[in-house]
Every structure is written in structure tokens, then in C-alpha cells.
Amino acid sequence: MALSIQDAEILRTRVRALVTAELVERARAAPAPPYDPDIAEVLDFVRRNPDPDLPRYAIVRCHDGFAIAARAAVRGRPPELVDARRHPDRGAAEHAVLERRLRDLGLDW
């Protein structure tokens, strides 16, 4: 991982302690703002992509729902779907992206 020293410290001292099964379930139940302060803090950290070595995700609308794609490393290239899974609505896809980002950072809940 290539987090900055500051981001590694934020992950270690703040974000890791906030990520629990209960927080993930609350985030699943309310995938749109307004967020609880602890959910907002976790989302702010994972959404700003502090690690350039980790994938940057996008949500793609498909004919059969919403899919998660990884943005291409090369500008102008299309994103690539990360799997064949489809989500019934954008909120479910947003939550799936949150879970992917947490796993990418090595956070378990």
C-alpha cells in the first residue's frame, strides 16, 4: 500500500476503529445522505482514494441493474467490470463499493 504517512495514521487511529459490522450494516440501511458522523468519516476517507495503488471504482448502469467497474489506469480507456454481479439499485451498488474499498484497505468487520 502506498498511503501517505498522514493517511496511514488516520487509517490506523481513526478509521480502523470505526469500521465494525454494526457500522457497515447501518451504512447498508442508509446508502444516501444524510449520514451518521462515523459513517461520514469512513466514507470521506475511502472515497478520496488516498492510495494510488488501489482501484478506483465506478458504478455502471446496465440493462439488468447496476454493476461495479474499476476505472482504467490509462486516461480515455473504458472502465472494466470487476465481476458479473448486478445490484438492483444504485444504493446497493454504492454499498458494495464501500465494502470493496474497505477490503482493499485491509479492514475487516
C-alpha positions as CSV (number, residue, x, y, z in Angstrom):
1,M,0.0,0.0,0.0
2,A,1.2,3.5,-0.8
3,L,-0.7,5.6,1.7
4,S,1.0,8.8,2.8
5,I,2.3,8.8,6.4
6,Q,-0.7,11.1,7.4
7,D,-3.3,8.8,5.7
8,A,-1.7,5.7,7.2
9,E,-2.0,7.3,10.6
10,I,-5.7,8.3,10.0
11,L,-6.4,4.8,8.9
12,R,-4.7,3.3,12.0
13,T,-6.0,5.7,14.6
14,R,-9.5,6.7,13.4
15,V,-10.9,4.7,10.5
16,R,-9.9,1.2,11.6
17,A,-11.6,1.7,15.0
18,L,-14.8,3.0,13.3
19,V,-15.3,0.1,10.9
20,T,-17.5,-2.5,12.7
21,A,-20.2,-4.9,11.5
22,E,-22.7,-2.5,13.0
23,L,-21.4,0.5,11.1
24,V,-21.4,-1.5,7.8
25,E,-25.0,-2.6,8.4
26,R,-26.1,1.0,9.2
27,A,-24.4,2.1,6.0
28,R,-26.2,-0.6,4.1
29,A,-29.6,0.5,5.5
30,A,-29.0,4.2,4.6
31,P,-26.8,4.4,1.5
32,A,-27.6,8.0,0.8
33,P,-27.1,11.2,2.8
34,P,-27.5,12.4,5.5
35,Y,-25.1,10.0,7.1
36,D,-24.3,9.5,10.7
37,P,-21.0,11.2,11.7
38,D,-19.0,8.0,12.0
39,I,-20.2,6.7,8.6
40,A,-19.5,10.1,7.0
41,E,-15.9,10.0,8.4
42,V,-15.3,6.5,7.0
43,L,-16.9,7.4,3.6
44,D,-14.8,10.6,3.4
45,F,-11.6,8.6,3.9
46,V,-12.3,5.8,1.4
47,R,-13.9,8.0,-1.3
48,R,-11.0,10.3,-1.6
49,N,-8.8,7.5,-2.9
50,P,-5.7,8.2,-0.8
51,D,-3.8,5.2,-2.1
52,P,-2.9,5.4,-5.8
53,D,-2.1,1.7,-5.9
54,L,-5.7,0.7,-5.1
55,P,-8.5,0.5,-7.7
56,R,-10.8,3.5,-8.3
57,Y,-14.3,2.2,-8.7
58,A,-17.2,3.5,-10.7
59,I,-20.9,2.4,-10.8
60,V,-22.1,1.5,-14.3
61,R,-25.8,1.3,-15.2
62,C,-26.6,-1.9,-17.1
63,H,-29.8,-3.2,-18.7
64,D,-30.1,-5.7,-15.7
65,G,-29.2,-3.4,-12.8
66,F,-26.0,-1.6,-11.6
67,A,-22.5,-3.0,-11.8
68,I,-19.2,-2.1,-10.3
69,A,-16.3,-1.3,-12.6
70,A,-12.7,-0.4,-11.9
71,R,-11.6,2.8,-13.7
72,A,-8.8,2.3,-16.2
73,A,-5.3,3.4,-15.2
74,V,-4.9,5.0,-18.7
75,R,-6.9,8.1,-19.3
76,G,-9.6,7.6,-22.0
77,R,-9.9,3.9,-21.6
78,P,-13.3,2.5,-20.5
79,P,-13.8,1.1,-17.0
80,E,-13.7,-2.7,-16.7
81,L,-16.4,-4.6,-14.8
82,V,-14.9,-6.2,-11.7
83,D,-17.4,-9.1,-11.7
84,A,-20.7,-10.3,-13.1
85,R,-22.7,-9.3,-10.1
86,R,-25.6,-6.9,-10.6
87,H,-27.2,-4.7,-7.9
88,P,-30.9,-3.9,-8.0
89,D,-30.4,-0.2,-7.4
90,R,-27.7,2.5,-7.1
91,G,-27.8,2.4,-3.3
92,A,-27.0,-1.3,-3.2
93,A,-24.1,-0.7,-5.7
94,E,-22.8,2.2,-3.6
95,H,-22.7,0.0,-0.5
96,A,-20.9,-2.8,-2.5
97,V,-18.3,-0.2,-3.5
98,L,-17.9,0.8,0.2
99,E,-17.3,-2.8,1.1
100,R,-14.8,-3.3,-1.7
101,R,-12.9,-0.2,-0.6
102,L,-12.8,-1.3,3.0
103,R,-11.5,-4.7,1.9
104,D,-8.9,-3.1,-0.3
105,L,-7.6,-1.2,2.7
106,G,-7.4,-4.4,4.7
107,L,-10.3,-3.5,7.0
108,D,-12.3,-6.4,8.4
109,W,-15.6,-6.1,10.2
